[in-house]
Amino acid sequence: MNMLVARLVQALAVALLVGAATFAMMRSLPGDAAWRIAAGRYGYDNVTAAAADAVHAELGLGGPWLPAFAQWMGDLLRLDFGVSLVSGQPVLQEIAHQLGASLWLALAAVGLSLLIGPPLGILAGLRPGGWLDQSLLLVSTALKAVPQFLMALILILVLSVQWGWLPAAGYGTARHFILPALALGLGLAAVNARIARDAMARIAAMPFYHFARWKGLSRRQVLWRHGLRNVAVPLLTYLGLQFVLLVEGVVVIESIVGWPGIGHALVHAVFSRDVPMVQGTALVLGLGFVLVNALIDLALVRIDPRKAQ
Amino acid sequence: MTQSPRHRWPHWPLGRSIGAVLLVMIALFAIWGPKLVPGDPFAQSLMASLAGPDAGAPFGHDHLGRSLWHRLAAALRLSPLIALAAVATAAMAGLGLGMLAAACGGWTERALVILADALMALPGLLLVLIVLAIMPGTATGFWAGLSLVLWVEFFRLTRASARSVLASPAVQAARLLGFGWAYIFRTHLWPEMAPMMLTTAAFGTATAIMAIAALGFVSVGMTAPTPELGLMMVELLPYWREAPLALLTPVLASFALLLGLTLLAGGHRA
């Protein structure tokens, strides 16, 4: 219960922070925001002073900041995000449209990383210092030094340009998922594997684990009944914290492969100074983190009832 | 009693040494490279477009005939310098606020923790993008945005370790004996925190460099003609078939830089 209250406070603080940051962005845009927004709406060649003035008046870009801030936060707390300055569509509608594509990509990446990382990490942790452990350390250290955008670049060059196996960019079919999901998932898997390995090595060295072996359970039975559940606790905790990393990756990777998701929309919104869109997407991403971590909190209590106290 | 060097550096395994050597080599190249072979990272010569290495450009030329040696050296000065400045600012802020939270407790601590938690829930790149849109100048924008993102980790670590150390009998005794806060920080807190600080600083620097390169790569960070690692990659990408080595130069440099930092950090973030 306490945990959920803490998450609620975190969610509120996120909303306040996003509101303040986007308000500051709105007020202190370098250059004339109205010109940029008008350019985004009508195209760079069709902007006139009249169009920019119309935008300026419509958005109330002048005036004192305190009432404007109060109104800004009021709108935010009433979940009124307004309309996109560029497309004129309601922000919520745009985000609802884009969120699905991003969610699928993120789920595919996490699923892939969980398929690759933890099994290898658990196998390595069962024999610390063995050849698998050593090579896993080497590979995961190297993978951690490859940023996600660089991974995407390498995968595009190798898998789609050189060998022609996968489309380099685009969205629609299952084939389009593989490349961006790999680019995101490999980095996550490198870290997952290390977490699982350390947890497994620590647990396998504990007295209760030896006792389970001693009372006659086979290696497999001990691992399934006593090992995995304990390994899941740090793994899940870390997965929640990694969510931010995943979102960052989604933002970058979507921009590279032209994925029609929320990250792509965010970069474009920042670029064309579409502040309501920035606010909406930032809020969805921040509250998504809080929601995912609240769910993980609940799951952890079920896995490890000691945490409830 | 003599102390062996081994005793003084208990947590200094092989990986860290390799990382440190890698970083020193990169720093030497970034600083001395342009002095060794004089040249200009901005000088274009379309005659030499994508040409191979020569005496004036040991790493060859890019699509505009600029020397990759000099562009790489400049890029390896730019983002590490911004990253180090951001990490230094973040470490100071995190350390100060973390100690403040641990020492004051109550609402000061609660408010700072809530702020840190809220910042942690937001993707770092997003905050950097927003700050970049607000601040004039890309380099200062990156510095401010990255500092804003990175201080949270320092704050959390400082608060956690300061809380336990400040409650320890040793600190109580020191305070009863009349020692000041500066003394307590130097003798009790800092030795406890220093190893963690190094790890966090190395990870933070790597995060910052990755962020600058990633935003450069998707064309919302540094702008041409600034020599920057991500920007160099995206500029050279269309010519990778004609000049694969030209593209490989910034790719390998980024990898070496980030590998050095990861190894120097040692272990993984808990």
Interface residues (C-beta under 8 A of the other chain):
Chain A: V9 Q10 A13 V14 L16 L17 V18 A21 T22 A24 M25 S28 L29 P30 T141 A142 K144 A145 V146 P147 Q148 F149 L150 L153 I154 L157 V161 V191 R194 I195 D198 V244 V247 E248 V251 V252 S255 I256 L266 V267 V270 F271 R273 V278 A282 L285 G286 L287 F289 V290 N293
Chain B: G15 I114 L115 D117 A118 L119 M120 A121 L122 P123 G124 L125 L126 L127 L129 I130 L132 A133 I134 P136 A206 M210 A213 A214 F217 V218 V220 G230 M233 L237 W240 V251 S254 F255 L258 L259 L261 T262 L263 H268
